[in-house]
Amino acid sequence: MTIDNKNSWRSFQLDYILEKKRKDRLLKVGKLTIFLLGLSLAAAALIIGFRSDFFSDIRPGTRQAPASTDLPETESIPSEKPFLLSKAELAPIIDPVEILQSDKNIFFVDTLEHSYKITTSIDVYLQEYLLRVISRLKRLDRGKPQRIAFVVMEADTGKILAMTGFDLENKKANPCFESDYPAASIFKIITAAAAIEKLGYTPATRLYFNGKKYTLYKRQLRDVKNKYTYQISFSQAFAESINPVFGKIGKNRLGKQALESYASAFGFNQDIRSELDFFTGSFATTESEYHLAELGCGFNTDTTISPIFGAMLTAGIINQGEVMIPSLVEHVTDAEGKVIYKNQKETYKTAIGPETASALVTLMQRTVSSGTAKKTFRRANRDSILSTLLIGGKTGSLYNREHTVKYDWFTGFAKQKKTGRSISMAIVVGHRKYMGTRATTYAKMILKQYFKPHDRTAQN
């Protein structure tokens, strides 16, 4: 039996494959021809349109003006603008409460429209350290504060380096931004600034008072000198936070208008609208002359500040009177890695002149060397870290209206003598029945941790 090769299945399969390849080649050639023909027609139309438009607008030897001058020629072709974030748009994206509880300086945020990578100015080493402090405080049975807040920032830029704390009554609150803390003697900074500029006071100006240092009776506001009168320098009165001296300055020397003016110059009664939205603090005068004395020395619960504003105040002192806008975000990138926001330092106010700021630096240094913070910093000149710093500050303490919480403040600055690098800080502790660690002690701990030599390039 023989097999017809022409009609065999193998032969049929081979012919089918060859025929299919031939048809595929013809189809590809046809498609390529159509594509090239279409491309040629489009190019021809474009050239004809260009020549028509060009020569219709030009006569030999002349150039005609465009038919319409409502818009520049370059705007006739719409272009897509790059997506950028403003500070106002950034504000609702970041969550300061989340940052309070985090030891990272990079955060990822997803919204309905975009994804963001937010790099902050947080110093991881300092933030981690303060979070450990906070963790220990929360485990205490005795000496646990009702509220506590830490804010540390670069004095010359306003960049926040660390920010944490807690409020036992409101766990969702941001204690660093809350503005209901009594300012207490922290307001003496403003009174002192006004006295230097309006009254010509210097650190050496001699002042007088009667009675105890930390009381404020009406009889202590009289300008009398007798055998019971104490004489003291302006700088030491500030350092020891003597209420009668600053009460008399507020009531008898400066008055309502000057106090209001300098409170406003530093930023009281104002909302800060930037990437961080917060209220600075409250200051208001009345028709009572005695109230002017209370305001001048801070011996009242009406004047309030937020911890972040407290750090702003002392940053302005070491920064020659320039109060900076606090910032938290260094830069933001989108999902493709493009930078859509970059921080730029911004001056909020020029509160005082450089000479006044220099005098206040002297007064605040005196607080640390021989005033109310002396006990905490008494061996600073022997410390390997603290001895390299210029340190100044102001303390304050006052009970709340209900007399259930005693607020304890330290606002201050530190500047490296060799490098000039400077920070400002505000610490407030709301002590309950039992007094725990004082604000000045936390300030000392912060300075030793932040200025301790270590490699910051390894931060996450």
C-alpha positions as CSV (number, residue, x, y, z in Angstrom):
1,M,0.0,0.0,0.0
2,T,1.4,3.4,-1.0
3,I,0.8,6.7,0.5
4,D,0.0,9.8,-1.6
5,N,2.4,12.5,-0.2
6,K,0.4,15.3,-1.7
7,N,-2.7,14.3,0.2
8,S,-1.1,13.2,3.4
9,W,-1.9,15.0,6.7
10,R,1.8,16.0,7.2
11,S,1.8,17.6,3.8
12,F,-1.5,19.3,4.4
13,Q,-0.1,20.7,7.8
14,L,3.0,22.0,6.1
15,D,1.1,23.8,3.3
16,Y,-1.3,25.3,5.8
17,I,1.6,26.8,7.9
18,L,3.3,28.2,4.8
19,E,0.1,29.8,3.6
20,K,-0.6,31.3,7.0
21,K,2.8,32.9,7.2
22,R,2.4,34.3,3.7
23,K,-1.0,35.9,4.6
24,D,0.5,37.4,7.9
25,R,3.4,39.0,5.9
26,L,0.9,40.6,3.5
27,L,-1.3,41.8,6.4
28,K,1.7,43.5,8.1
29,V,2.9,45.1,4.9
30,G,-0.7,46.4,4.3
31,K,-0.9,47.9,7.8
32,L,2.6,49.5,7.5
33,T,1.6,51.0,4.1
34,I,-1.6,52.5,5.6
35,F,0.2,53.9,8.6
36,L,2.9,55.6,6.4
37,L,0.2,57.0,4.1
38,G,-1.7,58.4,7.0
39,L,1.5,59.9,8.5
40,S,2.3,61.5,5.1
41,L,-1.2,63.1,4.9
42,A,-1.0,64.5,8.4
43,A,2.4,66.0,7.8
44,A,1.2,67.6,4.5
45,A,-1.9,69.1,6.3
46,L,0.3,70.5,9.0
47,I,2.7,72.1,6.5
48,I,-0.2,73.6,4.5
49,G,-1.9,74.9,7.7
50,F,1.4,76.5,8.9
51,R,2.1,78.1,5.6
52,S,-1.5,79.4,5.4
53,D,-1.4,80.9,8.9
54,F,2.1,82.3,8.5
55,F,1.6,84.0,5.2
56,S,-1.9,85.3,6.1
57,D,-0.3,87.3,8.9
58,I,2.7,88.6,7.0
59,R,2.9,90.9,4.0
60,P,6.2,91.4,2.2
61,G,8.5,93.5,4.3
62,T,6.1,93.8,7.3
63,R,5.0,91.9,10.4
64,Q,1.4,92.3,11.5
65,A,0.2,92.4,15.1
66,P,-1.8,89.5,16.4
67,A,-5.5,89.7,15.8
68,S,-6.2,89.8,19.5
69,T,-4.0,91.1,22.4
70,D,-6.2,89.9,25.2
71,L,-3.6,87.1,26.1
72,P,0.1,86.7,25.3
73,E,0.8,84.3,22.4
74,T,2.5,81.9,24.9
75,E,-0.8,81.4,26.8
76,S,-2.7,80.3,23.7
77,I,-1.4,76.8,24.4
78,P,-2.6,75.5,27.8
79,S,0.1,73.9,29.9
80,E,-0.3,71.8,33.1
81,K,1.1,73.5,36.1
82,P,3.1,71.3,38.5
83,F,1.3,70.3,41.7
84,L,2.7,72.2,44.7
85,L,1.5,72.4,48.3
86,S,1.2,75.7,50.2
87,K,1.6,75.9,54.0
88,A,-2.1,76.4,54.3
89,E,-2.8,73.2,52.3
90,L,-0.2,71.3,54.3
91,A,-1.8,72.1,57.7
92,P,-4.7,69.7,57.5
93,I,-2.5,66.9,56.1
94,I,-0.1,66.7,59.0
95,D,-1.2,65.4,62.4
96,P,0.8,67.0,65.3
97,V,-0.8,64.6,67.8
98,E,0.6,61.6,65.9
99,I,4.0,63.3,65.9
100,L,3.8,63.7,69.6
101,Q,3.8,60.0,70.1
102,S,6.2,59.0,67.3
103,D,10.0,58.5,67.4
104,K,10.3,58.9,63.6
105,N,10.9,62.0,61.5
106,I,9.3,60.7,58.3
107,F,5.6,60.1,57.8
108,F,3.5,58.7,55.0
109,V,0.0,60.1,54.5
110,D,-2.6,59.0,52.0
111,T,-5.6,61.2,51.2
112,L,-8.4,60.7,48.7
113,E,-6.4,62.5,46.0
114,H,-2.7,62.1,46.8
115,S,-0.1,60.1,48.7
116,Y,2.6,62.1,50.5
117,K,6.0,61.4,52.1
118,I,6.5,64.0,54.8
119,T,10.0,64.6,56.2
120,T,10.0,66.6,59.4
121,S,12.7,68.5,61.3
122,I,12.3,66.2,64.4
123,D,15.6,65.3,65.9
124,V,15.1,61.5,66.4
125,Y,17.6,61.2,69.2
126,L,16.0,63.9,71.3
127,Q,12.5,62.9,70.5
128,E,13.2,59.2,71.4
129,Y,14.8,60.4,74.7
130,L,11.8,62.5,75.7
131,L,9.4,59.7,74.7
132,R,11.2,57.5,77.2
133,V,10.8,60.2,79.8
134,I,7.1,60.4,79.1
135,S,6.8,56.6,79.3
136,R,8.3,56.5,82.7
137,L,6.1,59.4,84.0
138,K,3.0,57.7,82.9
139,R,3.9,54.6,85.0
140,L,4.3,56.7,88.2
141,D,1.8,56.4,91.0
142,R,3.2,59.4,93.0
143,G,4.5,62.5,91.3
144,K,2.8,61.9,88.0
145,P,1.9,65.2,86.4
146,Q,-1.6,66.1,85.3
147,R,-0.2,67.7,82.1
148,I,3.3,68.1,80.7
149,A,4.6,69.5,77.5
150,F,8.1,69.8,75.9
151,V,8.8,71.9,72.8
152,V,12.4,72.4,71.5
153,M,13.2,74.4,68.3
154,E,16.1,75.9,66.4
155,A,16.1,79.5,67.6
156,D,17.2,81.0,64.3
157,T,14.9,79.0,62.0
158,G,11.9,78.0,64.1
159,K,12.3,74.4,63.1
160,I,10.8,72.1,65.8
161,L,13.3,69.5,67.0
162,A,11.2,67.8,69.6
163,M,7.6,68.0,70.7
164,T,5.8,65.7,73.1
165,G,3.8,65.5,76.2
166,F,0.4,64.3,77.6
167,D,-2.8,65.5,79.2
168,L,-4.4,63.0,81.6
169,E,-7.8,64.6,81.2
170,N,-7.8,64.7,77.4
171,K,-5.6,62.0,75.8
172,K,-6.5,63.3,72.3
173,A,-5.2,66.8,73.0
174,N,-1.9,68.3,71.9
175,P,-0.6,69.7,75.2
176,C,2.2,71.5,73.2
177,F,-0.4,73.6,71.4
178,E,-3.0,74.2,74.1
179,S,-3.0,77.8,75.2
180,D,-4.7,77.8,78.5
181,Y,-1.6,77.4,80.7
182,P,-1.2,80.4,83.1
183,A,1.9,82.3,81.8
184,A,2.9,83.2,85.4
185,S,6.3,84.9,85.6
186,I,7.1,84.1,82.0
187,F,5.3,87.4,81.2
188,K,8.1,89.2,83.0
189,I,10.1,88.8,79.8
190,I,7.6,91.1,78.0
191,T,7.6,93.6,81.0
192,A,11.4,93.6,81.0
193,A,11.6,94.2,77.3
194,A,9.2,97.2,77.6
195,A,11.1,98.6,80.6
196,I,14.4,98.5,78.6
197,E,13.0,100.2,75.5
198,K,10.5,102.6,77.1
199,L,12.1,103.4,80.4
200,G,15.8,103.0,79.5
201,Y,16.5,100.3,82.1
202,T,19.7,98.4,81.9
203,P,20.7,95.2,83.8
204,A,22.4,97.4,86.3
205,T,19.5,99.8,87.0
206,R,18.8,100.0,90.8
207,L,15.3,99.2,91.9
208,Y,13.5,99.0,95.3
209,F,10.8,97.0,96.9
210,N,9.3,96.3,100.3
211,G,7.9,93.1,101.7
212,K,8.4,89.6,100.5
213,K,9.7,88.7,97.0
214,Y,6.8,86.5,95.8
215,T,3.8,88.3,97.2
216,L,1.9,91.2,95.6
217,Y,0.0,93.3,98.1
218,K,-1.3,96.8,97.3
219,R,1.0,98.3,99.9
220,Q,4.0,96.8,98.1
221,L,3.2,98.9,95.0
222,R,3.8,102.3,96.7
223,D,7.0,104.2,95.8
224,V,8.4,104.5,99.2
225,K,11.9,104.0,100.7
226,N,12.4,103.3,104.3
227,K,14.5,101.2,106.6
228,Y,12.5,98.1,105.4
229,T,13.2,98.8,101.7
230,Y,15.4,96.4,99.7
231,Q,17.6,97.6,96.9
232,I,18.3,95.3,94.0
233,S,19.6,95.5,90.4
234,F,17.1,95.1,87.5
235,S,18.9,91.9,86.3
236,Q,18.7,90.3,89.8
237,A,15.1,91.3,90.2
238,F,14.4,89.5,87.0
239,A,16.6,86.5,87.9
240,E,14.9,86.1,91.3
241,S,11.4,86.9,89.7
242,I,10.5,89.5,92.3
243,N,6.9,90.3,92.0
244,P,6.7,93.7,93.8
245,V,9.4,95.1,91.5
246,F,7.7,94.0,88.3
247,G,4.3,94.9,89.7
248,K,5.4,98.5,90.2
249,I,7.0,98.6,86.8
250,G,3.7,97.5,85.2
251,K,1.4,99.7,87.3
252,N,3.5,102.8,88.1
253,R,6.0,103.0,85.1
254,L,4.6,101.4,82.0
255,G,0.9,101.5,82.2
256,K,-1.9,99.9,80.2
257,Q,-0.8,101.1,76.7
258,A,2.8,100.0,76.9
259,L,1.9,96.6,78.3
260,E,-0.6,96.0,75.6
261,S,1.8,97.2,72.9
262,Y,4.6,94.9,73.9
263,A,2.4,91.9,74.4
264,S,1.1,92.4,70.9
265,A,4.7,92.9,69.6
266,F,5.7,89.5,70.8
267,G,2.5,87.9,69.5
268,F,-0.1,87.6,72.2
269,N,-3.8,87.3,71.2
270,Q,-2.9,86.0,67.7
271,D,-3.5,82.9,65.7
272,I,-0.5,81.5,63.9
273,R,-1.6,80.4,60.5
274,S,1.0,78.2,58.8
275,E,1.6,74.5,58.5
276,L,0.9,74.4,62.3
277,D,-2.2,76.2,63.4
278,F,-2.3,77.3,67.0
279,F,-3.2,80.2,69.3
280,T,-0.3,82.0,71.0
281,G,-1.8,83.1,74.3
282,S,-4.2,85.6,75.9
283,F,-3.4,89.0,77.4
284,A,-6.0,91.6,78.3
285,T,-6.0,94.7,80.5
286,T,-8.8,96.1,82.6
287,E,-9.5,99.5,84.2
288,S,-8.1,98.2,87.5
289,E,-4.7,99.7,88.4
290,Y,-3.9,96.8,90.6
291,H,-4.6,94.4,87.7
292,L,-1.8,96.2,85.8
293,A,0.6,95.3,88.6
294,E,-0.7,91.6,88.4
295,L,-0.1,91.6,84.7
296,G,3.3,93.2,84.8
297,C,4.7,90.5,87.1
298,G,2.5,87.6,85.8
299,F,0.8,87.1,89.1
300,N,-2.6,86.2,87.6
301,T,-4.4,83.4,85.9
302,D,-5.8,85.6,83.1
303,T,-2.7,85.8,81.0
304,T,-2.1,82.4,79.3
305,I,0.3,81.0,76.8
306,S,0.9,77.8,74.8
307,P,4.2,75.9,75.2
308,I,5.0,76.4,71.5
309,F,4.6,80.1,72.0
310,G,6.8,80.0,75.0
311,A,9.6,78.6,72.9
312,M,8.9,81.3,70.3
313,L,9.4,84.0,72.9
314,T,12.8,82.8,74.0
315,A,13.9,82.1,70.4
316,G,13.2,85.8,69.7
317,I,15.5,86.8,72.6
318,I,18.6,84.8,71.5
319,N,17.8,85.6,67.8
320,Q,18.3,89.4,68.3
321,G,14.6,90.2,68.6
322,E,13.4,88.2,65.5
323,V,10.6,85.9,66.4
324,M,10.4,83.0,63.9
325,I,7.4,81.1,62.6
326,P,7.6,77.6,64.1
327,S,7.8,74.9,61.4
328,L,7.7,71.1,61.5
329,V,8.0,69.9,57.9
330,E,11.2,70.0,56.0
331,H,9.9,68.9,52.7
332,V,7.1,66.8,51.1
333,T,7.3,64.5,48.1
334,D,4.5,63.0,46.1
335,A,4.1,59.3,45.0
336,E,6.5,59.8,42.2
337,G,9.2,61.3,44.4
338,K,8.8,64.9,43.3
339,V,9.3,67.6,45.9
340,I,6.0,69.5,46.2
341,Y,6.7,71.4,49.3
342,K,10.0,72.7,50.8
343,N,10.2,74.6,54.1
344,Q,11.6,78.2,54.1
345,K,12.2,80.0,57.4
346,E,10.0,82.9,58.0
347,T,10.1,85.8,60.5
348,Y,6.9,86.2,62.3
349,K,7.7,89.5,64.1
350,T,10.5,91.8,65.0
351,A,9.5,92.1,68.6
352,I,12.4,94.2,69.9
353,G,15.7,95.7,68.8
354,P,19.0,93.8,69.0
355,E,20.2,95.9,71.9
356,T,17.1,95.1,73.9
357,A,17.5,91.4,73.1
358,S,21.1,91.5,74.2
359,A,20.1,93.0,77.6
360,L,17.4,90.3,78.0
361,V,20.0,87.6,77.3
362,T,22.0,89.0,80.2
363,L,18.9,88.9,82.4
364,M,18.0,85.4,81.4
365,Q,21.6,84.2,82.0
366,R,21.4,85.6,85.5
367,T,18.3,83.4,86.1
368,V,20.5,80.4,85.5
369,S,23.6,81.6,87.3
370,S,22.2,83.3,90.4
371,G,18.4,83.2,90.2
372,T,15.5,80.8,90.4
373,A,17.2,78.1,88.2
374,K,20.5,78.4,90.1
375,K,20.0,75.2,92.1
376,T,19.5,73.1,89.0
377,F,22.4,74.5,87.0
378,R,24.8,75.2,89.9
379,R,27.5,72.9,88.5
380,A,27.0,73.7,84.9
381,N,30.5,75.2,84.5
382,R,32.0,71.8,85.5
383,D,29.9,69.8,83.1
384,S,31.5,68.6,79.9
385,I,28.5,69.6,77.8
386,L,26.8,72.4,79.7
387,S,30.1,74.3,80.1
388,T,30.3,74.7,76.3
389,L,27.0,76.5,76.2
390,L,25.6,80.0,76.9
391,I,22.4,79.2,78.8
392,G,19.6,81.5,79.8
393,G,16.0,81.2,80.8
394,K,13.0,82.3,82.8
395,T,11.0,80.2,85.4
396,G,7.4,80.6,86.5
397,S,5.0,78.9,88.7
398,L,1.3,79.4,89.5
399,Y,-1.7,77.4,90.6
400,N,-4.7,77.1,88.3
401,R,-8.0,78.9,89.3
402,E,-9.2,75.8,91.2
403,H,-5.9,75.4,93.0
404,T,-5.7,71.8,92.0
405,V,-2.8,71.9,89.6
406,K,0.4,73.9,90.1
407,Y,2.0,74.9,86.8
408,D,5.8,75.0,86.7
409,W,7.5,76.6,83.7
410,F,11.0,76.9,82.2
411,T,11.4,78.8,78.9
412,G,15.0,79.3,77.8
413,F,17.7,79.0,75.3
414,A,21.2,77.5,74.8
415,K,23.9,78.6,72.4
416,Q,27.1,76.7,71.7
417,K,30.0,79.0,72.3
418,K,32.1,77.6,69.5
419,T,29.6,77.0,66.7
420,G,26.9,79.5,67.5
421,R,24.2,76.7,67.1
422,S,21.3,77.7,69.3
423,I,18.0,76.2,70.5
424,S,15.1,77.5,72.4
425,M,12.7,75.5,74.6
426,A,9.6,75.6,76.7
427,I,8.7,73.0,79.3
428,V,5.6,73.2,81.4
429,V,4.6,70.7,84.1
430,G,1.2,70.6,85.7
431,H,1.9,69.1,89.1
432,R,-0.9,67.5,91.1
433,K,-0.9,66.9,94.9
434,Y,2.7,65.7,94.9
435,M,5.4,67.7,93.2
436,G,7.5,65.6,90.8
437,T,10.4,66.6,88.6
438,R,10.7,70.3,88.1
439,A,10.7,72.0,84.7
440,T,14.3,73.3,85.2
441,T,15.5,69.7,85.7
442,Y,13.9,68.7,82.4
443,A,15.5,71.7,80.7
444,K,19.0,70.5,81.9
445,M,18.3,67.0,80.7
446,I,17.3,68.3,77.3
447,L,20.4,70.3,76.9
448,K,22.7,67.5,77.8
449,Q,20.9,65.1,75.5
450,Y,20.7,67.4,72.5
451,F,24.2,68.7,72.6
452,K,25.8,65.3,73.4
453,P,28.1,64.4,70.4
454,H,26.5,61.8,68.2
455,D,25.9,61.2,64.5
456,R,22.6,62.8,63.4
457,T,23.1,61.7,59.8
458,A,21.8,58.2,60.7
459,Q,18.3,59.5,61.5
460,N,15.4,57.7,59.9
